[in-house]
């Protein structure tokens, strides 16, 4: 009698768990969700993408409260890991690695607190070019030339707080070619630090000689700059560029010589990605519905910018850092047969 009662009790418990758990949760309804996105600045590419995707979610789930709060890539990782935001759209490899290991600017390891939602894009292209005047003055054509000749330069790069755009760009490229960021000042140079827009302005205004930062293709601002001031692309050794990319699980690509007027040959550079991440505090319903809305609206995502033209289910599941998927994202991808 006791055994039978125990079996009935166990069955009831399992049924209860099933009823309360995600198996029977109403995730296919159109009830609204609420979330905050961070990690991006108040203007620019990511702000536009965030607001467009928030619009897609609101259309799929009317009355959803999708809020954008400006931030930074590293700050976005910290906020989702500590429960202060639901999503960050700008995660790069250096931010994820430093976050998990607790390296500055992170104060403690966040391993297990950063979960994968989707790949957003794989098309942030490192642009490395110099003024023709500076190139000719010091006889520079390649990064190997810079390593050998050690010329003084006014270098326009991103802020050190932007890990992806420093560690993953010029610092990795310099390292692969045999010199370091610290060498720039040793050689009599200086820095113009800021986002790529600030760097391009410095090049235009004659306040910088060399620009290394990320831009999306096609970049009309770079093309316009070159029409007003002669530029030269800095060539990187393909094998060394691959070494720089491999350090952060990025890729290399060949920039077509027809892309910009100042290119006279195809040349190798780095191609970086950004992922959307979340934290374990976010409900399965919120992440599932978010992913579903974006997946169902992928045609709209593709139309936002050329960098998103390849956006698809197969792209969404790419997970170069091998982070755990959030249960809501994993559930959706398995339902669609995208994950086995």
N, C-alpha and C positions, 0 to 999 in steps of 0.2 A: 504493500500500500504506500509506504514511504517512498519506495523507488519510483512508483508510478507518479506520485505527487511531485517528486523531484523532477521527473522528465517533463511533466506538464508545466512546472514552474520555469524550467530551462527554456522550453519552447516558447512560453509566453515572453520571457525576457528577450529571446532572439527576435521575436516578432516585434516586440516593443522597440528594440534598437533599430530594426529595419524601418519601422514607421517613423521614428524620430530622426533617423540618420539620413544621409544624402541619397540613399537608394530610392526613397519615395518623396524626397523633397520636390516641391513644385518648381523645378528649374526651367521648365519649358513654358512657363506662363509669361505674361508681359508685365508683371509687377515691377515697379521702379527699383533701382538700386541707388546707393549713395556712396560716393568715393571722392577722394582728393588726389590730384596728380601734382607732382612736383619734379624738380630736377632740371628745369629749363629756365632760361632768362625771360625777361618781360617782353622781348621782341625777338624776331628772327624765325628761322626755319622750324625749330622745335615748338615754339609757341603756336605757330600756325597749324602744325600737325596735331598737337594736343587738342586744340579747340575743335578742329575738324573731326577728330575721332570722338571727342565728347559729344559732338552733334550727332554722329552715327549712333552712339549708345542711347542718346535721348530719343531718337526716332524709333529705335527698336523697343525701348522701354520708357514710354511717355512718363513725364514727371520725375524722371531720374535727376538726382542732384549731383552733377559732375562739376567739380570745382578745380580750377587751376590755381596753384600757389607757386609763385616764382621761387627758384632755388638754383642749385648748382648740381653737377653730376655726382660729386662725392656727397653733398648734402642730401641729395635724393636717396642714395643708398642708405645713409644713416637714418633718414626719416621713415623709410618703409621697414627697416630692420628694428626700429624702436617703437613702432606702432603709431607714429605721428602722421603718416600718410598711407594711402592704399597702393598707389602706383608711382613709379618713377620711369620716365621715358628715355633717359639719356645715359643709361649704364654702359660703360666701356670696360674693357678688360682690366686696366690698371685700377679703376675704382673698385671693381669686384674683388680683385686679388688683395689690394691693400685693406679693404673692408674686412674680408674674411680673416686676414692675418693680424689685424689690429695695428697696422702701420699708420703713422701720421698722414692725414689729419684725423684718423680714427683713433680713439682712445682705448678701445678694447676690441678683441676679435669678435666678428659678427657671423662666424661660421654657423650654418643652420638657420640663420635669420634672414638670409637673402634667397628668395625663391624665384624661379624662372617662370615668366608668363609667355613671352613670345619674342622672336627676333623682329625688330622694326625695319631695319634696312642693313645693307652691307656695302654702302656706297659713299662713305665720307672719304674723299680723296685728298691725300697730302700733296699740297702744292709747294714746290721748292723752287724759287727763282730769285734772281738778283738783277740789279740795274746793269745795263750794258756798260755804262761808264765805269762802275766798280769792277765788273768782270774784266774789262780791258786793262784797267790800271794795275791789277794784281795778277793778271794772267790766269784767271780762274774759269774753268769749264765744268769741273766735276767736284764731288765731295772728296775724292782722293787728292785733288789739287789743294783743297782747303787744308787737309791734313798735312800735306807736304810743305806748303808755303806759309801757313799760319798767318794769314792776312788780318789786319784789324778790320772789324766790321761793326756796323750798327744793325743788329739782328732783331727783326720783328717776329716775336713768337708769343704764344699764349701765356697767361698767368700760371705760375707754378701750382696754384690750387686746382687748375684744370688738369687732372692727371692724364687723361686720355690724350689731350692735345699737347702735352709736353713729354711725358714718359713714353707715350705711344707714337710720338712723331719725331721731333728733332733730336731728342735725347737718344732714342733708339737708333736713329739713322747715324748720328755722330758716333755712337759706341761701335756700331758695326763697321764704320770706316776708320776707327782707330784714334778718335779724340773724344773729348768730353765737353759738356756745356761750360764747365768751369774754365776751360782753355780760352774761351772767347775773351774774357776780361784779361787773362794773362797775356794775350796777344795785343792788348790795347783796344779791345772792342767794348761795346756796351749793348744794352737790351732796350727794346721798345716792347713792353709787355701789355697784352690785352687780347681781346677776341680778334678774329680774323678781319673784321671790319676796321678795327683800330690799326691793325698792321697794314692793311691796304692803304688807308689814309696816310700813314707814315711814309709809305713808299711813294705815294702820289705827291706828297708835300716835300720830298727830299730829306726826310728825317730818318730814313732807314735805307740800308743798302741791300739787305737780304731778307726775304720773307719765307717762313716755313710755318704753314698752318693748314688746317683742313677746310676744304670748300666742296660743295656739291657741284657735279657737272650737269649741264654746261653752266659755267659761271660767267655771267655777263659782266660783272664788276671787274674781274681779272682781265677780261678781254678789253674792256674800256680803258682800264689803267694802262695797258700795253700800247694802246693807240696814242696816248698822250705822253708816254715816257718809255723809251726803248728798254725792253727786258730780255733776259736770257734765262732759260730753264737750267737748273743745276742738275747735271747728270749723276745718277747713282749707279754703282756697279750692281748688276742684277743679282748676283749671288749674295752680296752684302745687304742689298735691300730685302732679300728674302730672309736673311738672318735677322734683320731688324723686325720684320713682320712676325716671324715665328716666335720671337720673344714674348709676344702678347696674343698669340692665337689670331693674328690678323692675316691678311692676304696681300699679295702683290698684284699689280696690274700694269698693263702697258698703256701709256697715254699716247693716243694717236697724234702724229705730228700735225695733222690738219685741225686739231682742236683749237690751238691758239696760234696767232701770227708769229710769235717769237719761238716756236718750236721748229727746228730744222730736221728732226728725226724722231722716230718713236722712242719713248724713254720709260724706264721702270720707276714706279713709285709704290706707295703703300695705299691699301684700301681697307678702311676701318668700318666696324659695325657698331650699332647701338641696340641694346635690348630693352624691353619693358620688364621690370621686376616688381616684386611685391614682397610682403612679409607674412609670416605664419599667422598673424592676428586677423588677417582678412578672411571673411567667410567664403566657403566654397561657392555659395550662390552668387556672391558679387563677382568673383573671378570667372566663374563659368559663364555668366551672362555677359560680362565684358568681352571675353574671348569670342563667344558666339556672335555677338553683335558685330565685332570687327571682322570676323571670318565671313559672315553673311554680307557684310558691306565692303568686301575686299575690292570690288570694282571702283568704289568711291575712293578708297585709300590709294589705289593705283593712280588715280587721276590727280592726286594732290601735288605731286612733284615727280620729275623724271627719276629721282633716286628711289621712288616707291613703285616704279612701273612693274617690277618683278614680284611685288608683294602677293603672297599666296599661302595656302595652308602648308605646303611643303617648306616655304620659307619661315613661317611662323614657328615651326617646331625646332628649327636650328638652335642649338644650345652649345656654343663653342666652349663655354667654361664648365660644362657638365654639372650645372647646378641642379638641385632637386626641382622638379616641376611643382608648382602649387597644385594641391589636389583638385581644385576647380578647373584649372587649365588641363591637367592630365586627363581628367574625366572627359572633358569635351574632345580632346584630341583622340582619345581611345574610341569614343563613340563614332568619330568620323573615320576611324581606321588609319589615322595619321601616325599614331604610336601603337606599337604592338605590345 
